[in-house]
Amino acid sequence: MSCATAPEEPITQVAAFPGAADVHWETQISVTWNEQERAVEREELIYEVSWIPELGTYRWFLRSRRKA
């Protein structure tokens, strides 16, 4: 079984949904310190981002979170 390593720098990938207005996914790599395990953890966070016209702002909704 082979594991791919995550990139060193946080990256953002954007893919638009076909037929949807101003809705897309964004993927971010987060590096945090886990005090309980005393180790650095890397996580891949996938957000659904959509424009809310009534508020004049974007809404970010965390859709997936996993170790990278």
C-alpha positions in Angstrom: 0.0 0.0 0.0 1.5 3.3 -1.0 0.7 6.7 0.6 1.0 10.0 -1.2 2.6 12.8 0.8 0.8 16.1 1.1 2.6 19.2 -0.3 4.6 21.4 2.1 2.7 24.6 1.4 -1.1 25.0 1.9 -2.8 24.9 -1.5 -6.3 25.9 -2.7 -8.0 24.0 -5.5 -11.2 25.4 -7.0 -13.6 23.5 -9.2 -16.9 25.1 -10.2 -20.1 23.1 -10.3 -21.7 23.0 -13.7 -25.1 24.7 -13.8 -24.7 26.1 -10.3 -24.5 29.9 -9.7 -21.3 30.9 -7.7 -20.9 27.5 -5.9 -17.6 25.8 -5.8 -15.3 23.5 -3.7 -12.1 24.7 -2.1 -9.5 22.3 -0.6 -7.0 23.5 2.0 -4.2 21.7 3.8 -4.1 22.6 7.5 -1.1 22.0 9.8 -1.9 22.0 13.6 -0.2 20.8 16.8 -1.9 18.0 18.7 -1.0 18.6 22.3 -2.5 15.3 23.5 -0.3 13.3 21.1 2.5 15.9 21.0 2.7 15.7 17.2 2.1 17.9 14.2 -1.0 16.8 12.2 -1.8 17.6 8.6 -5.5 17.7 7.6 -7.2 18.1 4.3 -10.3 20.4 4.7 -12.8 20.5 1.8 -15.2 23.4 1.9 -18.3 24.2 -0.2 -18.3 27.9 -1.0 -21.4 29.7 -2.2 -22.4 33.3 -2.7 -25.4 34.5 -0.6 -26.9 37.5 -2.5 -29.2 38.5 0.3 -26.2 39.0 2.6 -23.7 40.1 -0.1 -21.1 37.6 1.1 -19.8 34.1 0.6 -20.8 31.2 2.9 -18.1 28.5 3.7 -19.4 25.1 4.8 -17.0 22.4 5.8 -17.9 19.3 3.9 -15.0 16.9 4.6 -12.1 16.7 7.0 -9.4 14.0 6.9 -5.8 13.4 7.7 -3.5 14.3 4.9 
